[in-house]
Amino acid sequence: MKKKQKMFKFLWAFFIMISPVMIDASVRFSVSNERIANAQTMLFKINTNQVSAKITKAYVAYLGRRYPFFHAPGKSREDYYALVPTKYYQKPKKTNAVIVYIDKKSKHYISVPIMIEKGKYKSEKLHVKPSRAKISKKSRIRIQKEAREARKIYNTFTQKLYFTAPFVRPLESKITSAFGTKRVFNGILKSYHSGTDFRAKTGTEITAANRGRVVLVKKRFFAGNSVIIDHGEGIYTGYYHLSAFKVHVGDMVEQGEVIGLAGATGRVTGPHLHFAVHVSGTGVDPMQFLETVNQLF
Ligand SMILES: [Zn+2]
């Protein structure tokens, strides 16, 4: 019996040590990662059912930005979540995320140490300078316009969550090129692969990763035929190089609904699907995002 109790005590201590769930001023919170790589996303959750005062505002303050808490889908009224992305070009360092919540009486702070590590992204050495000369002035103007348009979409915050179920991959297929591969020329990081590539023959049906509203259906210079879906509360998924569209701007699509067919449009060497994810205006690793956001369910 004594031995059992001891064992229990030990396990309990161990649990406290490893568990990211802590109690502070009656708000219970958890964070998906205490160590994170650049371009990865963290999921913060808080539960307020122990709090007597009404909370009027809650957010995560991180690296100079605020990420508001929202009601967690399918959970009780006391459960809130916030998704916090890190940028690809973020350098490794010790950081603190601060959960801030305000009730009638005061402002409360919970500091959460987060270690940003260097992502294990592969490197691709370029021997030929990615030539700008090959792109005409007219194309350059078009590229800039498309980039502005994309930024505007990703920075648009829809105050509503469209999905109520976990995210799924846009097709079941082999990943042929991972997110984040560095393109290095003369030792200088020129760019990186901003999505996850899936093997897909031309004509393969591509489906929505989750429920949402279609906000872009367009032929673009680099991405070719592109569809972007707004899932609400700052989350967007993108599907590039399509050979055909099956949706229009403004359509509500369900998870698993066909939105287009795979192809090789835009600047590509062969047919595949490039799948991209943005969270609150930041491009993130799609596969790590799916794993993280699905912890909501
Ligand atoms: Zn790609």
Residues whose N, C-alpha, C, O or C-beta is under 5 A from the ligand:
A	BS01	ZN	G195 D197 H274
